[in-house]
């Protein structure tokens, strides 16, 4: 990976070299994807504004990554299957997150969606079994199909005012879910939205 950005050939990537990078393609890790355990140096790529589709897909041993503050969009399946990832602080400037972006990130315990995001895509957090809490901003209008399906540790969730629809099977198999707060703006709930939620006590 270093050779992609090491413009002076000294075997290292300096702050200056990383600052010149404006995009990182999805094939950057190649066959080395499984060997990567951290990419906290990503924070120094200060002119990269988007995370490409599938960028970290297959990085099953990735435990930590620090996003640069310049990021405004996270692509489809960006962290798909990053089953060792324990924490991800999404940059506050992010305004869009693609479908399946965090699919199967089974060790993430908490996640906060930035205020600029207006839609939560299909299967965004599907199978995030360790997820205990999620913060959804009031700017969100729609929540896609299976967005939180299989989040077996999720105990309670508040859908904020402004959300007008939640998709099919959105909370399917959230087996620890006990309380759900829905907003007055909600007009549509997809079929089987709470299928398999055997611990559910109240939906307000």
ABEGO torsion letter per residue (X at the ends): XAAAABAAGAGBBBAAAAAABABBBAAAAEAAAAABABBAAAAABAABABBBBGAABGBAABABBBBBAABABBBBGAABGBAABABBBBBAABABBBBGAABGBAABABBBBBAABABBBBGAABGBAABABBBBBAABABBBBGAABGBAABABBBBBBGBABBBBGAABGBAABABBBBBAABABBBBGAABGBAABABBX
